[in-house]
Amino acid sequence: MDGLWDRIAGKWQQFKGDVRAKWGDLTDDDLEQIQGNREKLAGKIRERYGMAKDDVDREIDEWEHAYREN
């Protein structure tokens, strides 16, 4: 896990709202299970949206990009 995901995991309560805004089909239970873990987030997005792994990875990369710039 890189430094960004360490920060996301450490401040997951704050990031959950941003994740929910981007991927609104994720449930509260999903968010509790994810706990700032990128792989778990990707798995839950694939499960809820029926997306291919590459598409999910691209969406997460784009979402990450906004935080890397800040």
N, C-alpha and C positions, 0 to 999 in steps of 0.2 A: 504494500500500500504506500502510495507516495504521500508527501507532506500535505497536499490538499485534502486527501481523504482522511488523514489523521485528524485534521482540523474539523472536517465535516462530522466525523464520528464523535469527536469531543464536544461538538456543539449541535448535536443532532436535533435537539428540541427546537432550536432556532431555524435549522435548515428544513425541517419537516414542512413548514408552510410553503416554502419555495418549491419543494418537490411536489407537493399537492397542487400548487398552482400550475405547474408544468404537466403533471400526469394526474389529472383529477380522478381517474378511475381507481387509483390506489386507495385502499381502505385504511382506516386507522390501524387495524390489525396488521396490514401489510407494512405500514410505516414503523410500527413497533418491532416487527421482525427484522426489518432492514437495518435499523440502528446505525446508519451511516456507512454501511458496507456496500461498496460499488457493485460487487458481484451479486449480492442479494437484491439490490435495486434493479439491476439488469434482468435478473430472473423474474422478479415480480412484474416488471413492465412487459416482458415477453408473455407472461402468463395472462395478464389482464388485457393486453392489446393484440395478442396473437401476431406479434411482429418477429421478423427474422433477427437473429443475433447481431448481424452486421448493422442493421437499421437501428437497433436499440443502442449499440455501442456508439454509433454516430450521434444519436440524439443526446446521449449522456455526455459525449465529448463536447458538443456544442454548449450544453448546460454548464459544464465545468469551465469552459473558456471564459464565460462571464465572470466567474469567481477568480480565475487566475489573473485576470486583468486588474482586479481590485486589490 
